[in-house]
């Protein structure tokens, strides 16, 4: 009987190790993340397509990088917000790599980035 209880206990403990807690428990409110995502959103809204866009896109890129590094530094329970900004980061990184872009390209990218930043902002700010 003791062997059965011991085996069951070991099996239970092993099963608990394989559960990814960060996929079950969402992260909580964080003032720094909230400020950073709104800064990214504000930078996107204020992109001026009549001026060189690469420096503007890089500013958004660096702010999102700060958000990601900060979130990763907080630990495992921040995976949800890191995954949340991934599409936005991909769009901005692609934009920031372009040396020059036409005003039409800029307007389309800006529209996409603003929408993605708005969505990410609502999700980050909507946490408790």
C-alpha positions in Angstrom: 0.0 0.0 0.0 2.9 2.4 0.8 4.4 1.7 -2.6 1.2 2.7 -4.3 0.9 5.9 -2.3 4.5 6.7 -3.0 4.1 6.0 -6.7 0.9 8.1 -6.8 2.7 11.0 -5.0 5.7 11.0 -7.3 3.4 10.8 -10.4 1.4 13.7 -9.1 4.5 15.9 -8.4 5.9 15.1 -11.8 2.6 16.0 -13.5 2.6 19.4 -11.8 6.0 20.2 -13.2 4.8 19.7 -16.8 2.0 22.3 -16.4 2.8 25.7 -17.9 1.4 28.0 -15.2 1.9 31.1 -17.4 -0.6 29.7 -19.9 -3.3 29.3 -17.2 -2.8 32.4 -15.0 -2.8 35.8 -16.8 -0.4 38.5 -15.7 -1.5 41.3 -13.5 -1.6 45.1 -13.9 1.8 46.7 -14.2 2.3 50.5 -14.3 5.5 50.3 -16.3 4.0 48.0 -19.0 1.0 50.3 -19.2 3.2 53.4 -19.7 5.3 51.6 -22.3 2.5 50.3 -24.4 0.7 53.7 -24.4 4.0 55.3 -25.4 4.3 52.9 -28.3 0.7 53.7 -29.3 1.4 57.4 -29.1 4.5 57.1 -31.2 2.5 55.2 -33.9 -0.3 57.7 -33.9 2.2 60.6 -34.4 4.1 59.1 -37.3 4.5 61.8 -39.9 4.7 60.2 -43.3 6.0 63.5 -44.9 9.3 63.0 -43.0 11.8 60.1 -43.0 9.9 57.2 -41.4 12.8 54.9 -40.4 13.8 57.0 -37.3 10.1 57.1 -36.3 9.7 53.3 -36.8 12.9 52.7 -34.8 11.5 54.7 -31.9 8.5 52.5 -31.8 10.7 49.4 -32.2 12.9 50.5 -29.2 9.9 51.1 -27.0 8.5 47.7 -27.8 11.9 46.2 -27.1 11.9 47.9 -23.7 8.4 46.5 -23.0 9.6 43.0 -24.0 12.8 43.1 -22.0 11.0 44.4 -19.0 8.3 41.8 -19.2 10.9 39.0 -19.7 12.8 40.2 -16.7 9.7 40.1 -14.5 9.5 36.3 -15.1 7.5 33.5 -16.4 4.0 34.9 -15.7 4.5 37.7 -18.3 4.3 35.3 -21.3 0.8 36.5 -22.2 1.8 40.1 -22.7 5.0 39.2 -24.6 2.9 37.1 -26.9 0.4 39.9 -27.2 2.9 42.4 -28.6 4.5 39.9 -31.0 2.4 40.8 -34.1 3.0 44.5 -33.4 6.8 43.9 -33.1 6.9 42.0 -36.3 5.1 44.8 -38.2 7.3 47.5 -36.7 10.6 45.6 -37.2 9.8 45.1 -40.9 9.0 48.9 -41.2 12.2 49.9 -39.3 14.4 47.9 -41.6 13.4 49.9 -44.6 15.8 52.7 -45.4 13.3 54.7 -47.4 9.6 54.2 -48.0 7.0 56.0 -50.0 4.3 58.1 -48.3 1.7 55.6 -49.5 3.6 52.7 -47.9 4.1 54.8 -44.7 0.4 55.5 -44.5 -0.5 51.8 -44.9 2.0 50.7 -42.3 1.0 53.4 -39.9 -2.6 52.4 -40.2 -1.7 48.8 -39.4 0.6 49.7 -36.5 -1.9 52.1 -35.0 -4.6 49.4 -35.0 -2.2 46.8 -33.5 -1.0 49.2 -30.9 -4.5 50.1 -30.0 -5.5 46.5 -29.6 -2.4 45.7 -27.5 -3.0 48.8 -25.3 -6.6 47.8 -24.5 -5.5 44.3 -23.6 -2.6 45.5 -21.4 -4.6 48.2 -19.7 -7.6 45.9 -19.2 -5.8 43.6 -16.8 -6.4 43.7 -13.0 
